[in-house]
Amino acid sequence: MERSILRRRALAACTATVAVGTLALAGLTGVASADPAPRLATPTTAEQLSPGLLKAMHRDLGLTETEARARIGQETRAAAVAEGLERSLGADFAGARVSGNDAALTVATTDAGQSARIAKAGAKAVVVEHSLAELDSAKAALDSAALRNTPKGVPVWYVDIATNRVVVQAADTSAANNLLAAAKVSHDLVTIRKATEQPRTFADLRGGDAYYMNGQGRCSIGFSVKRGTQSGFVSAGHCGRTGVSTTGFNQQAQGSFQGSTFPGRDYAWIATNANWTPRPLVNGYGRGDVTVTGSTEALEGSSICRSGSTTGWHCGTVQQRNTSVTYQEGTVSGVTRTNVCAEPGDSGGSFISGSQAQGVTSGGSGNCSQGGTTYFQPLNPALQAYGLTLVTNGTPTDPPNPTEPPNPGGTWAAGKNYTAGDVVTYGSDSYRCLQPHLAQPGWTPPNTPALWQRI
């Protein structure tokens, strides 16, 4: 099976819509404490879960509308609980995953003494040999070896929470052993599985909707973002290099790539001109757009959907996070492996779980007629890399107020990059960051509930 970077050098997942004389960017698709509680409202309204997304979940996952809404709600709560347990377990944490339509949460630990804490939080405890940090370290060594010399016959490797191992997929055992030797990784941490897939980037030269690079290639918009007052969107890095100009679905001037990384990672951000207004939406292809409310990462086993200009809505589940995949162009690390299908032209488009933005389509193998495997570049690392703020239904849209009251004191400061989970003080109150962003004047924690939660 052929693996590919879903890019259609033609345009993929997102279409822009005209609104009040301006062109609106619509992302195409497209996580606490020892006693954790969900930080985000459960997405249950029709506005948050579009009919198109629900229909795709029924087709691909066999879920009724009621079951789909309930599952996404359970997955949202499970993610919050898992985040709190990860903090409280520290070095003993060995990963978390959900399973079944009820999104039952399983949390692994290397310390049997922590089982009661996990059970008290409402999760099933599993005692394993290796911590998540140990497995991540081994995978990082494989990534470094691959960057030095692209491995032959080893298309994919990832940390598998369910088996507490690093899984290396290879054409034959000798190819996997060569990579392990180069990385100096012990076989005690690794499971070798025979693989026949040959990942590729999903790219071709057909016309379609989305955005064009230098008037030729087509890719999809992932999610709308802002950097200070500059608007734009994120997409796949393989779609274009820094400086490449873009035009919109209507062939009107749109913007240019301000940053692009590929291989190694697969993300980019494109700044747009004043004619394009960023919207917190994922294209629903005539069945109702999905409103983006945040970027809480979904756990392994969670339901996830993708929207692309070639194949529309398709859904599946998160298989493994922290995966590395080798394309013809080189190895990309830190992507997420899913069983969602995709085809050429879907590159750069949105992956979304409920109303939570997950990432942009990178590549994969197979197709949507016979099924396949697709990898997406997680969104939060891209936001952090370029100092971007995801546009959500709660993102401030007004320019900073130069006459706002003086800062009452605390650790929060404009101009600083914050990541999810960071804690700051503002006056006498403390706040936890909900999504990565570059703080702007006026975006104080009390005024930006989409970015900060009071604790």
Secondary structure, 3 states (H helix, E strand, C coil): CEEEECCCCECCCCCCEEECCEEEEEECCCCCCCCCCCCCCCCCCCCCCCHHHHHHHHHHHCCCHHHHHHHHHHHHHHHHHHHHHHHHHHHHEEEEEEECCCCEEEEEECCHHHHHHHHHCCCEEEECCCCHHHHHHHHHHHHHHHHHCCCCCCCEEEEECCCCEEEEEECCHHHHHHHHHHHCCCHHHEEEEECCCECECCCCCCCCCCEEECCCEEECCCEEEEECCEEEEEECHHHCCCCCEEECCCCCEEEEEEEEECCECCEEEEEECCCEEEEEEECCCCCCCEECCECCCCCECCEEEEEECCCEEEEEEEEEEEEEEEECCEEEEEEEEECCCCCCCCCCCEEEECCEEEEEEEEEEEECCCEEEEEEEEHHHHHHHHCCEECCCCCCCCCCCCCCCCCCCCCCCCCCEECCCCEEEECCEEEEECCCEECCCCCCHHHCCCCEEEC
